[in-house]
Amino acid sequence: MHLGLMQGLLSELNAPITAHQLDAFVEPSLCITRLAARDNDGVRIHRRAS
C-alpha cells in the first residue's frame, strides 16, 4: 500500500495516529508501516522509545 493512501485514510477517519514511514518489501511479501501519534491539530507527536 502507498504511504500517502494510509496517511489520507487515517486523516479522514480522524484517527489519533498517522502513518509516519513505510519500509517497503522488507521481505518479498512484507512491508512495515511505522505509526506515530497525532495531536488534535493533526501534527505528529515526537516520542522516544523507552
PDB file with one MODEL, atoms N, CA, C and O in Angstrom:
MODEL        1
ATOM      1  N   MET A   1       0.842  -1.172   0.000  1.00  0.00           N
ATOM      2  CA  MET A   1       0.000   0.000   0.000  1.00  0.00           C
ATOM      3  C   MET A   1       0.886   1.233   0.000  1.00  0.00           C
ATOM      4  O   MET A   1       2.002   1.193   0.519  1.00  0.00           O
ATOM      5  N   HIS A   2       0.419   2.296  -0.558  1.00  0.00           N
ATOM      6  CA  HIS A   2       1.158   3.547  -0.667  1.00  0.00           C
ATOM      7  C   HIS A   2       1.059   4.341   0.640  1.00  0.00           C
ATOM      8  O   HIS A   2      -0.013   4.409   1.242  1.00  0.00           O
ATOM      9  N   LEU A   3       2.161   4.936   1.078  1.00  0.00           N
ATOM     10  CA  LEU A   3       2.197   5.701   2.322  1.00  0.00           C
ATOM     11  C   LEU A   3       1.169   6.824   2.305  1.00  0.00           C
ATOM     12  O   LEU A   3       0.480   7.037   3.303  1.00  0.00           O
ATOM     13  N   GLY A   4       1.052   7.532   1.214  1.00  0.00           N
ATOM     14  CA  GLY A   4       0.104   8.643   1.117  1.00  0.00           C
ATOM     15  C   GLY A   4      -1.337   8.190   1.275  1.00  0.00           C
ATOM     16  O   GLY A   4      -2.146   8.911   1.859  1.00  0.00           O
ATOM     17  N   LEU A   5      -1.672   7.013   0.768  1.00  0.00           N
ATOM     18  CA  LEU A   5      -3.029   6.480   0.937  1.00  0.00           C
ATOM     19  C   LEU A   5      -3.312   6.186   2.406  1.00  0.00           C
ATOM     20  O   LEU A   5      -4.395   6.494   2.905  1.00  0.00           O
ATOM     21  N   MET A   6      -2.354   5.598   3.090  1.00  0.00           N
ATOM     22  CA  MET A   6      -2.546   5.307   4.510  1.00  0.00           C
ATOM     23  C   MET A   6      -2.686   6.595   5.313  1.00  0.00           C
ATOM     24  O   MET A   6      -3.537   6.687   6.198  1.00  0.00           O
ATOM     25  N   GLN A   7      -1.855   7.589   5.008  1.00  0.00           N
ATOM     26  CA  GLN A   7      -1.933   8.857   5.724  1.00  0.00           C
ATOM     27  C   GLN A   7      -3.277   9.538   5.476  1.00  0.00           C
ATOM     28  O   GLN A   7      -3.884  10.072   6.405  1.00  0.00           O
ATOM     29  N   GLY A   8      -3.742   9.521   4.230  1.00  0.00           N
ATOM     30  CA  GLY A   8      -5.023  10.130   3.894  1.00  0.00           C
ATOM     31  C   GLY A   8      -6.181   9.425   4.570  1.00  0.00           C
ATOM     32  O   GLY A   8      -7.089  10.082   5.081  1.00  0.00           O
ATOM     33  N   LEU A   9      -6.168   8.108   4.584  1.00  0.00           N
ATOM     34  CA  LEU A   9      -7.230   7.341   5.224  1.00  0.00           C
ATOM     35  C   LEU A   9      -7.290   7.645   6.717  1.00  0.00           C
ATOM     36  O   LEU A   9      -8.365   7.911   7.254  1.00  0.00           O
ATOM     37  N   LEU A  10      -6.148   7.606   7.384  1.00  0.00           N
ATOM     38  CA  LEU A  10      -6.126   7.871   8.821  1.00  0.00           C
ATOM     39  C   LEU A  10      -6.564   9.302   9.125  1.00  0.00           C
ATOM     40  O   LEU A  10      -7.218   9.545  10.138  1.00  0.00           O
ATOM     41  N   SER A  11      -6.213  10.236   8.268  1.00  0.00           N
ATOM     42  CA  SER A  11      -6.630  11.625   8.444  1.00  0.00           C
ATOM     43  C   SER A  11      -8.142  11.768   8.283  1.00  0.00           C
ATOM     44  O   SER A  11      -8.793  12.434   9.088  1.00  0.00           O
ATOM     45  N   GLU A  12      -8.700  11.145   7.247  1.00  0.00           N
ATOM     46  CA  GLU A  12     -10.146  11.208   7.013  1.00  0.00           C
ATOM     47  C   GLU A  12     -10.937  10.575   8.155  1.00  0.00           C
ATOM     48  O   GLU A  12     -12.049  11.007   8.460  1.00  0.00           O
ATOM     49  N   LEU A  13     -10.368   9.564   8.775  1.00  0.00           N
ATOM     50  CA  LEU A  13     -11.028   8.896   9.892  1.00  0.00           C
ATOM     51  C   LEU A  13     -10.815   9.624  11.213  1.00  0.00           C
ATOM     52  O   LEU A  13     -11.310   9.192  12.253  1.00  0.00           O
ATOM     53  N   ASN A  14     -10.070  10.741  11.169  1.00  0.00           N
ATOM     54  CA  ASN A  14      -9.709  11.481  12.386  1.00  0.00           C
ATOM     55  C   ASN A  14      -9.057  10.564  13.417  1.00  0.00           C
ATOM     56  O   ASN A  14      -9.313  10.668  14.617  1.00  0.00           O
ATOM     57  N   ALA A  15      -8.221   9.675  12.928  1.00  0.00           N
ATOM     58  CA  ALA A  15      -7.529   8.731  13.802  1.00  0.00           C
ATOM     59  C   ALA A  15      -6.490   9.475  14.646  1.00  0.00           C
ATOM     60  O   ALA A  15      -5.933  10.478  14.198  1.00  0.00           O
ATOM     61  N   PRO A  16      -6.230   8.997  15.848  1.00  0.00           N
ATOM     62  CA  PRO A  16      -5.231   9.641  16.702  1.00  0.00           C
ATOM     63  C   PRO A  16      -3.799   9.294  16.308  1.00  0.00           C
ATOM     64  O   PRO A  16      -2.853   9.669  17.000  1.00  0.00           O
ATOM     65  N   ILE A  17      -3.639   8.573  15.190  1.00  0.00           N
ATOM     66  CA  ILE A  17      -2.320   8.180  14.698  1.00  0.00           C
ATOM     67  C   ILE A  17      -2.182   8.576  13.238  1.00  0.00           C
ATOM     68  O   ILE A  17      -3.168   8.869  12.562  1.00  0.00           O
ATOM     69  N   THR A  18      -0.953   8.579  12.769  1.00  0.00           N
ATOM     70  CA  THR A  18      -0.670   8.780  11.363  1.00  0.00           C
ATOM     71  C   THR A  18       0.372   7.759  10.922  1.00  0.00           C
ATOM     72  O   THR A  18       1.137   7.253  11.742  1.00  0.00           O
ATOM     73  N   ALA A  19       0.399   7.465   9.650  1.00  0.00           N
ATOM     74  CA  ALA A  19       1.443   6.603   9.101  1.00  0.00           C
ATOM     75  C   ALA A  19       2.666   7.490   8.884  1.00  0.00           C
ATOM     76  O   ALA A  19       2.634   8.437   8.098  1.00  0.00           O
ATOM     77  N   HIS A  20       3.725   7.170   9.582  1.00  0.00           N
ATOM     78  CA  HIS A  20       4.921   8.010   9.584  1.00  0.00           C
ATOM     79  C   HIS A  20       5.944   7.567   8.538  1.00  0.00           C
ATOM     80  O   HIS A  20       6.597   8.399   7.909  1.00  0.00           O
ATOM     81  N   GLN A  21       6.077   6.272   8.360  1.00  0.00           N
ATOM     82  CA  GLN A  21       7.106   5.751   7.464  1.00  0.00           C
ATOM     83  C   GLN A  21       6.673   4.398   6.933  1.00  0.00           C
ATOM     84  O   GLN A  21       6.021   3.627   7.636  1.00  0.00           O
ATOM     85  N   LEU A  22       7.033   4.114   5.704  1.00  0.00           N
ATOM     86  CA  LEU A  22       6.747   2.811   5.111  1.00  0.00           C
ATOM     87  C   LEU A  22       8.059   2.178   4.671  1.00  0.00           C
ATOM     88  O   LEU A  22       8.795   2.741   3.861  1.00  0.00           O
ATOM     89  N   ASP A  23       8.339   1.004   5.216  1.00  0.00           N
ATOM     90  CA  ASP A  23       9.503   0.221   4.804  1.00  0.00           C
ATOM     91  C   ASP A  23       8.982  -0.838   3.840  1.00  0.00           C
ATOM     92  O   ASP A  23       8.456  -1.871   4.254  1.00  0.00           O
ATOM     93  N   ALA A  24       9.134  -0.567   2.564  1.00  0.00           N
ATOM     94  CA  ALA A  24       8.564  -1.433   1.530  1.00  0.00           C
ATOM     95  C   ALA A  24       9.419  -2.677   1.306  1.00  0.00           C
ATOM     96  O   ALA A  24      10.647  -2.607   1.258  1.00  0.00           O
ATOM     97  N   PHE A  25       8.750  -3.801   1.171  1.00  0.00           N
ATOM     98  CA  PHE A  25       9.357  -5.084   0.820  1.00  0.00           C
ATOM     99  C   PHE A  25      10.576  -5.416   1.676  1.00  0.00           C
ATOM    100  O   PHE A  25      11.658  -5.709   1.165  1.00  0.00           O
ATOM    101  N   VAL A  26      10.369  -5.362   2.996  1.00  0.00           N
ATOM    102  CA  VAL A  26      11.398  -5.808   3.938  1.00  0.00           C
ATOM    103  C   VAL A  26      11.732  -7.263   3.640  1.00  0.00           C
ATOM    104  O   VAL A  26      12.883  -7.690   3.732  1.00  0.00           O
ATOM    105  N   GLU A  27      10.711  -8.000   3.287  1.00  0.00           N
ATOM    106  CA  GLU A  27      10.811  -9.359   2.751  1.00  0.00           C
ATOM    107  C   GLU A  27       9.917  -9.379   1.519  1.00  0.00           C
ATOM    108  O   GLU A  27       9.108  -8.466   1.354  1.00  0.00           O
ATOM    109  N   PRO A  28      10.024 -10.366   0.656  1.00  0.00           N
ATOM    110  CA  PRO A  28       9.242 -10.358  -0.580  1.00  0.00           C
ATOM    111  C   PRO A  28       7.738 -10.113  -0.398  1.00  0.00           C
ATOM    112  O   PRO A  28       7.102  -9.520  -1.270  1.00  0.00           O
ATOM    113  N   SER A  29       7.170 -10.560   0.715  1.00  0.00           N
ATOM    114  CA  SER A  29       5.730 -10.360   0.917  1.00  0.00           C
ATOM    115  C   SER A  29       5.438  -9.581   2.199  1.00  0.00           C
ATOM    116  O   SER A  29       4.371  -9.746   2.789  1.00  0.00           O
ATOM    117  N   LEU A  30       6.385  -8.723   2.641  1.00  0.00           N
ATOM    118  CA  LEU A  30       6.211  -7.994   3.893  1.00  0.00           C
ATOM    119  C   LEU A  30       6.644  -6.540   3.754  1.00  0.00           C
ATOM    120  O   LEU A  30       7.782  -6.248   3.387  1.00  0.00           O
ATOM    121  N   CYS A  31       5.718  -5.636   4.054  1.00  0.00           N
ATOM    122  CA  CYS A  31       6.023  -4.218   4.185  1.00  0.00           C
ATOM    123  C   CYS A  31       5.695  -3.827   5.620  1.00  0.00           C
ATOM    124  O   CYS A  31       4.769  -4.376   6.216  1.00  0.00           O
ATOM    125  N   ILE A  32       6.446  -2.886   6.177  1.00  0.00           N
ATOM    126  CA  ILE A  32       6.220  -2.452   7.556  1.00  0.00           C
ATOM    127  C   ILE A  32       5.862  -0.974   7.550  1.00  0.00           C
ATOM    128  O   ILE A  32       6.564  -0.153   6.960  1.00  0.00           O
ATOM    129  N   THR A  33       4.754  -0.647   8.218  1.00  0.00           N
ATOM    130  CA  THR A  33       4.339   0.740   8.366  1.00  0.00           C
ATOM    131  C   THR A  33       4.610   1.168   9.792  1.00  0.00           C
ATOM    132  O   THR A  33       4.211   0.498  10.744  1.00  0.00           O
ATOM    133  N   ARG A  34       5.289   2.283   9.927  1.00  0.00           N
ATOM    134  CA  ARG A  34       5.569   2.832  11.249  1.00  0.00           C
ATOM    135  C   ARG A  34       4.525   3.907  11.526  1.00  0.00           C
ATOM    136  O   ARG A  34       4.320   4.813  10.718  1.00  0.00           O
ATOM    137  N   LEU A  35       3.869   3.795  12.676  1.00  0.00           N
ATOM    138  CA  LEU A  35       2.799   4.706  13.048  1.00  0.00           C
ATOM    139  C   LEU A  35       3.293   5.682  14.099  1.00  0.00           C
ATOM    140  O   LEU A  35       4.214   5.375  14.857  1.00  0.00           O
ATOM    141  N   ALA A  36       2.682   6.859  14.146  1.00  0.00           N
ATOM    142  CA  ALA A  36       3.025   7.866  15.138  1.00  0.00           C
ATOM    143  C   ALA A  36       1.741   8.509  15.639  1.00  0.00           C
ATOM    144  O   ALA A  36       0.761   8.622  14.903  1.00  0.00           O
ATOM    145  N   ALA A  37       1.760   8.926  16.894  1.00  0.00           N
ATOM    146  CA  ALA A  37       0.614   9.614  17.484  1.00  0.00           C
ATOM    147  C   ALA A  37       0.476  11.002  16.869  1.00  0.00           C
ATOM    148  O   ALA A  37       1.457  11.612  16.446  1.00  0.00           O
ATOM    149  N   ARG A  38      -0.771  11.490  16.829  1.00  0.00           N
ATOM    150  CA  ARG A  38      -1.035  12.854  16.346  1.00  0.00           C
ATOM    151  C   ARG A  38      -1.743  13.635  17.437  1.00  0.00           C
ATOM    152  O   ARG A  38      -2.464  13.063  18.254  1.00  0.00           O
ATOM    153  N   ASP A  39      -1.533  14.952  17.448  1.00  0.00           N
ATOM    154  CA  ASP A  39      -2.301  15.782  18.379  1.00  0.00           C
ATOM    155  C   ASP A  39      -3.614  16.178  17.708  1.00  0.00           C
ATOM    156  O   ASP A  39      -3.894  15.726  16.598  1.00  0.00           O
ATOM    157  N   ASN A  40      -4.409  16.998  18.348  1.00  0.00           N
ATOM    158  CA  ASN A  40      -5.724  17.370  17.820  1.00  0.00           C
ATOM    159  C   ASN A  40      -5.650  18.195  16.548  1.00  0.00           C
ATOM    160  O   ASN A  40      -6.632  18.267  15.808  1.00  0.00           O
ATOM    161  N   ASP A  41      -4.508  18.820  16.274  1.00  0.00           N
ATOM    162  CA  ASP A  41      -4.342  19.618  15.057  1.00  0.00           C
ATOM    163  C   ASP A  41      -3.778  18.793  13.907  1.00  0.00           C
ATOM    164  O   ASP A  41      -3.517  19.328  12.830  1.00  0.00           O
ATOM    165  N   GLY A  42      -3.590  17.498  14.128  1.00  0.00           N
ATOM    166  CA  GLY A  42      -3.071  16.630  13.087  1.00  0.00           C
ATOM    167  C   GLY A  42      -1.562  16.628  12.973  1.00  0.00           C
ATOM    168  O   GLY A  42      -1.009  16.061  12.031  1.00  0.00           O
ATOM    169  N   VAL A  43      -0.891  17.257  13.926  1.00  0.00           N
ATOM    170  CA  VAL A  43       0.566  17.331  13.902  1.00  0.00           C
ATOM    171  C   VAL A  43       1.135  16.098  14.593  1.00  0.00           C
ATOM    172  O   VAL A  43       0.677  15.703  15.666  1.00  0.00           O
ATOM    173  N   ARG A  44       2.133  15.503  13.967  1.00  0.00           N
ATOM    174  CA  ARG A  44       2.749  14.298  14.527  1.00  0.00           C
ATOM    175  C   ARG A  44       3.457  14.646  15.833  1.00  0.00           C
ATOM    176  O   ARG A  44       4.148  15.659  15.936  1.00  0.00           O
ATOM    177  N   ILE A  45       3.269  13.792  16.813  1.00  0.00           N
ATOM    178  CA  ILE A  45       3.896  13.967  18.125  1.00  0.00           C
ATOM    179  C   ILE A  45       5.150  13.105  18.152  1.00  0.00           C
ATOM    180  O   ILE A  45       5.091  11.901  17.901  1.00  0.00           O
ATOM    181  N   HIS A  46       6.279  13.726  18.457  1.00  0.00           N
ATOM    182  CA  HIS A  46       7.552  13.000  18.523  1.00  0.00           C
ATOM    183  C   HIS A  46       7.700  12.377  19.896  1.00  0.00           C
ATOM    184  O   HIS A  46       7.619  13.068  20.911  1.00  0.00           O
ATOM    185  N   ARG A  47       7.916  11.078  19.929  1.00  0.00           N
ATOM    186  CA  ARG A  47       8.136  10.380  21.200  1.00  0.00           C
ATOM    187  C   ARG A  47       9.325   9.453  21.031  1.00  0.00           C
ATOM    188  O   ARG A  47       9.515   8.839  19.981  1.00  0.00           O
ATOM    189  N   ARG A  48      10.097   9.368  22.054  1.00  0.00           N
ATOM    190  CA  ARG A  48      11.224   8.443  22.062  1.00  0.00           C
ATOM    191  C   ARG A  48      10.808   7.142  22.709  1.00  0.00           C
ATOM    192  O   ARG A  48      10.025   7.123  23.658  1.00  0.00           O
ATOM    193  N   ALA A  49      11.336   6.071  22.189  1.00  0.00           N
ATOM    194  CA  ALA A  49      11.092   4.759  22.804  1.00  0.00           C
ATOM    195  C   ALA A  49      11.823   4.702  24.127  1.00  0.00           C
ATOM    196  O   ALA A  49      12.924   5.240  24.251  1.00  0.00           O
ATOM    197  N   SER A  50      11.230   4.061  25.114  1.00  0.00           N
ATOM    198  CA  SER A  50      11.901   3.992  26.429  1.00  0.00           C
ATOM    199  C   SER A  50      12.704   2.733  26.566  1.00  0.00           C
ATOM    200  O   SER A  50      13.331   2.510  27.602  1.00  0.00           O
TER     201      SER A  50
ENDMDL
END
